[in-house]
Amino acid sequence: MSMQMFKSKVFRHRAVAAACTAAMFVAAGAATANIVPSPFSFNLVALGNVGTSASPKTADVQGTAAIVGNLYGSGWSAGDSGTPDGYSLYVGGSANFAGGSIGTGGMQVGGDLTLNNFGTSSAIVSGGSLYGTNSGTLSGQVTLAGTNQSQLTITKGHLNQNTTFNPAFNPTSLVSYFNTLSSQYAHLSPTVVPSNVVNQYSTLTITASSPGVQVVSLESGVFGAQTSVDVKFSGGSSKTNYLIINVPDSSLNLNYLTFNFSGISASNVLVNAYDLNTLKLSDGGNYNLLAPLANTDYTQGAFNGNLIVDNLTGVGESDHGDFFNAPPMAVPTPEPGAIGLLAIGAVGLLMLRKRA
């Protein structure tokens, strides 16, 4: 298959997915009501896998983490019980730890769980079986859909085996939500005029002359060339002013970016990079980043805010920040005619797949 054909198929897949799910999301605030805990309550979200079997990810997560795929961790720790259900870590697939610990909230893992040199006093719930060496101690309750195949020492808590796995939260629900929301934000018309976006001396200054929900679309290459970003609102309230920063790049190398806010709360600003496929993140930053398609190599540092990507590797940390507060705005949906055309495209795509 040629690269052009591949890109065309990816584009059609995105368009069809966005059209088919757009009707589910009347407003950004309403969309979150179907997902508990709130999508932006997670310090770290990986819509794919974290780490690999050959190169486990070493990192601390101060807040709560949600991983849709598999987790390979080394010296991993997750901190808070920052969700209504109390877990510090949610994993949709299997989880394999070579050392580490978990916070007071415990963990929920959809598949098998392997714990080597691992210690925790919090609850563990797994949809599979438990494996691990005898060099770890678990003193919290362990509930397994499978059986205990490990040599771990379980003290204080109870071991429950062959139970029905009823996840308190399924991380896979985040995939549709974040992909759709990012696509919708990316297609919002810019409201900040180009003259109010100044790129000078490695500082990007964005000035919104009107209050409320504002959107700025940057040119390719602008976002990754900065050391700081100044966001300024000249009117309204910092609680009701919002800014969506759309970044068009497909590949980025980001060093630490310092965001400064005036007339707007840090929690009301989101960097949305819908088309970002490859991200190299060095030294973190103090902002909220939504890049649902980005395969991310997070080499070092601490990211203070929501970090939402696809697959994630590296040793960078995820620290507390002013997590994004989605604006109570109606998200534009395609015109009925456009939805019909995209639906026809979806049928055609399915027919092509059947022929293939």
C-alpha positions in Angstrom: 0.0 0.0 0.0 1.4 3.5 -0.9 1.8 6.1 1.7 -0.8 8.3 0.0 -3.4 5.5 0.1 -2.6 4.9 3.8 -3.1 8.6 4.6 -6.3 8.6 2.6 -7.7 5.6 4.6 -6.6 7.2 7.9 -8.4 10.5 6.9 -11.6 8.6 6.0 -11.5 6.6 9.2 -11.2 9.8 11.3 -14.0 11.5 9.4 -16.4 8.6 9.7 -15.7 8.1 13.3 -16.2 11.8 14.1 -19.5 11.8 12.2 -20.9 8.7 13.7 -20.2 9.8 17.3 -20.8 13.5 17.0 -24.5 13.2 17.9 -23.5 11.7 21.3 -21.8 14.9 22.4 -24.2 17.8 22.4 -22.0 19.8 24.8 -18.5 19.2 26.2 -19.9 19.3 29.8 -22.7 17.0 29.0 -20.4 14.5 27.3 -18.5 13.9 30.5 -21.6 12.9 32.4 -21.5 9.5 30.7 -18.0 8.8 32.0 -17.2 8.3 35.7 -14.8 9.5 36.8 -14.5 12.7 34.8 -12.2 12.2 31.8 -10.1 15.2 32.7 -9.7 14.1 36.3 -6.9 11.8 35.2 -3.3 13.1 35.6 -2.2 10.7 32.8 -4.3 9.1 30.1 -2.8 6.6 27.6 -5.2 5.6 24.9 -2.8 2.8 23.8 0.0 1.1 25.8 2.4 2.4 28.3 6.0 1.0 28.0 6.9 -2.2 26.2 8.1 -5.6 27.4 11.6 -4.7 26.3 11.6 -1.2 27.7 9.2 -0.8 30.7 8.2 2.7 31.6 9.8 4.1 34.8 7.8 7.0 36.2 5.8 8.4 39.0 2.2 9.6 38.6 1.2 11.9 41.4 -2.5 11.8 40.5 -4.7 9.1 38.9 -3.7 7.3 35.7 -5.9 5.5 33.1 -4.3 3.2 30.5 -6.5 1.7 27.9 -4.1 -0.9 26.6 -1.3 -2.8 28.4 1.1 -1.4 31.1 4.8 -2.4 31.4 6.2 -0.6 34.4 9.5 -0.5 36.2 9.7 1.3 39.5 6.2 2.6 38.7 4.1 4.4 41.3 0.7 6.1 41.1 -0.4 8.3 43.9 -3.8 9.6 44.7 -7.2 8.0 45.2 -8.4 10.9 43.1 -11.6 9.3 41.7 -15.0 8.5 43.1 -14.2 4.8 42.9 -11.0 5.3 44.8 -8.5 3.7 42.4 -5.1 5.3 41.7 -4.6 3.3 38.5 -6.9 1.8 35.9 -5.6 -0.5 33.2 -7.8 -1.9 30.5 -5.4 -4.7 29.4 -2.8 -6.5 31.3 -0.2 -5.0 33.7 3.3 -6.1 34.4 5.4 -4.5 37.1 9.1 -4.9 37.7 9.3 -3.1 41.0 7.3 -0.2 42.3 4.2 0.5 44.4 0.7 1.8 44.2 -1.0 4.6 46.1 -3.8 4.4 48.6 -6.4 4.0 46.0 -5.1 0.7 44.7 -5.5 -0.5 41.1 -8.0 -2.1 38.7 -6.6 -4.2 35.9 -8.7 -5.7 33.1 -6.4 -8.6 32.3 -3.6 -10.5 34.0 -1.4 -8.8 36.6 2.2 -9.6 37.2 4.0 -8.1 40.2 7.7 -8.6 40.7 9.5 -6.8 43.5 6.3 -4.9 44.2 4.8 -3.8 47.4 1.4 -2.3 48.2 -1.0 -2.0 51.0 -4.0 -1.0 48.8 -6.7 -3.0 47.1 -6.1 -4.9 43.8 -8.8 -5.9 41.4 -8.0 -7.9 38.3 -10.0 -9.4 35.5 -7.3 -12.1 35.1 -4.9 -14.0 37.2 -2.1 -12.8 39.5 1.6 -13.7 38.8 4.8 -12.6 40.5 7.8 -13.5 42.5 8.1 -14.1 46.3 10.0 -10.8 46.8 6.9 -8.7 47.2 4.3 -8.3 49.9 0.6 -7.4 49.4 -1.3 -6.2 52.5 -4.5 -5.1 50.8 -7.4 -7.0 49.5 -6.8 -8.9 46.3 -9.8 -9.8 44.1 -9.2 -11.9 41.0 -11.4 -13.2 38.2 -8.7 -15.8 37.7 -6.5 -17.4 40.3 -3.4 -16.5 42.3 -0.4 -18.0 40.4 2.1 -15.9 42.3 4.5 -16.5 45.1 3.7 -13.1 46.6 3.0 -12.9 50.3 -0.5 -11.6 51.0 -1.0 -10.3 54.5 -3.9 -8.6 56.3 -6.1 -8.4 53.2 -8.3 -11.2 51.8 -7.6 -13.1 48.7 -10.7 -13.6 46.5 -10.4 -15.9 43.5 -12.6 -16.9 40.6 -14.9 -13.9 41.1 -16.9 -12.0 38.5 -15.0 -9.0 37.2 -17.2 -5.9 37.5 -15.0 -2.9 36.6 -15.8 0.3 38.4 -14.6 2.1 35.3 -13.7 0.9 31.9 -10.8 2.9 30.4 -11.8 2.0 26.8 -14.7 4.5 27.2 -12.0 7.3 27.0 -11.0 6.4 23.4 -14.2 7.6 21.8 -14.6 10.5 24.1 -11.1 12.0 23.6 -10.9 11.3 19.9 -14.3 12.9 19.2 -13.7 15.9 21.5 -10.3 16.6 20.0 -11.7 16.3 16.5 -14.6 18.7 17.3 -12.3 21.2 18.9 -9.9 21.0 15.9 -12.8 22.0 13.6 -13.9 25.0 15.6 -13.5 28.3 13.7 -10.7 30.5 15.1 -12.0 33.5 17.1 -8.6 35.1 18.0 -7.4 37.2 15.1 -3.9 36.5 13.7 -2.7 39.9 14.8 -3.3 38.9 18.4 -0.9 36.0 18.1 2.6 37.2 18.4 5.6 34.9 18.1 8.7 36.8 19.3 11.9 36.0 21.3 10.9 32.4 21.9 7.7 33.6 23.5 4.2 33.0 22.0 1.7 35.7 23.2 -2.0 35.0 22.6 -4.3 37.9 23.5 -8.1 37.4 23.5 -9.9 40.7 23.2 -13.3 39.2 23.9 -14.4 37.2 26.9 -15.9 33.7 27.0 -14.8 30.7 24.9 -12.1 31.6 22.4 -10.3 29.5 19.9 -6.9 30.0 18.3 -5.4 28.0 15.5 -1.6 28.1 15.3 0.5 27.7 12.2 2.6 24.6 11.7 5.9 24.8 13.5 4.9 27.6 15.9 4.1 25.7 19.0 7.3 23.6 19.2 9.6 26.6 18.8 8.8 28.3 22.1 10.1 28.3 25.6 7.1 30.1 27.0 3.5 30.9 26.2 1.6 33.9 27.5 -2.2 33.7 27.5 -4.0 37.0 28.1 -7.7 37.8 28.3 -8.6 41.5 28.3 -12.2 41.1 29.6 -14.6 38.8 31.4 -14.0 36.6 34.3 -11.1 34.2 34.7 -13.6 31.6 35.7 -15.7 31.9 32.5 -12.9 32.6 30.0 -11.7 29.6 28.1 -9.1 29.1 25.4 -8.7 26.2 23.0 -5.3 26.2 21.3 -5.3 24.1 18.2 -1.9 22.8 17.0 -1.8 21.4 13.4 1.5 19.6 13.5 1.8 15.9 12.9 5.2 15.7 14.6 6.6 17.7 17.5 9.7 17.9 19.7 8.7 19.8 22.9 11.1 21.0 25.6 9.7 22.4 28.8 7.1 25.1 28.0 6.2 27.6 30.7 2.7 28.9 30.4 1.7 32.2 32.0 -1.9 33.2 32.4 -3.6 36.6 32.8 -7.4 37.0 33.0 -7.9 33.3 32.6 -7.5 30.2 34.8 -4.9 27.7 33.9 -7.6 25.0 34.1 -9.5 26.7 31.4 -6.8 26.4 28.7 -6.3 23.3 26.6 -3.7 22.6 23.9 -5.4 20.4 21.3 -3.1 18.5 18.9 -5.5 16.3 17.0 -3.2 15.5 14.0 -0.2 14.9 16.2 1.2 11.4 15.5 4.7 11.6 16.9 5.6 13.5 20.0 9.0 13.7 21.8 8.4 15.4 25.1 11.4 16.6 27.1 11.3 18.2 30.6 7.5 18.3 30.7 5.5 21.5 31.1 2.7 23.2 33.1 -0.3 22.9 30.8 -3.0 20.5 29.6 -2.3 18.6 26.4 -4.8 16.6 24.4 -3.1 14.6 21.7 -5.1 11.3 21.3 -3.2 10.0 18.3 0.3 10.8 19.5 2.9 8.1 20.0 4.9 9.8 22.7 8.4 9.4 23.9 8.5 11.2 27.2 12.2 11.3 27.9 12.5 13.2 31.3 11.1 15.8 33.6 7.7 16.5 35.1 4.4 17.3 33.3 2.1 19.4 35.4 -1.4 18.9 34.0 -3.5 16.5 31.9 -1.2 14.5 29.6 -3.5 12.6 27.1 -1.7 10.7 24.4 -1.8 7.3 22.6 1.2 5.1 23.3 3.6 6.3 25.9 7.3 5.4 26.6 10.1 7.0 28.5 10.8 8.0 32.1 9.0 11.4 32.4 6.7 12.0 35.4 3.1 13.1 35.6 2.6 15.7 38.4 -0.4 17.5 39.7 -1.6 20.6 37.8 -4.7 22.7 37.1 -6.5 20.0 35.1 -8.7 21.1 32.2 -12.2 22.2 32.9 -14.2 21.7 29.7 -16.2 24.7 28.8 -20.1 24.5 28.9 -20.3 25.1 25.2 -22.3 23.4 22.4 -19.8 21.6 20.2 -20.6 22.1 16.5 -21.7 19.0 14.7 -21.7 18.4 10.9 -24.7 19.6 8.9 -27.3 16.8 8.3 -26.3 16.6 4.7 -22.7 16.2 5.6 -23.5 13.5 8.1 -25.4 11.6 5.4 -22.5 11.8 3.0 -20.1 10.6 5.7 -22.5 7.8 6.5 -22.5 6.7 2.8 -18.7 6.9 3.0 -18.8 4.6 6.0 -20.9 2.0 4.1 -18.5 2.3 1.2 -15.5 1.8 3.4 -17.1 -1.4 4.9 -17.7 -2.7 1.5 -14.1 -2.1 0.5 -13.0 -3.9 3.6 -15.2 -6.9 2.8 -13.9 -7.0 -0.8 -10.3 -6.9 0.6 
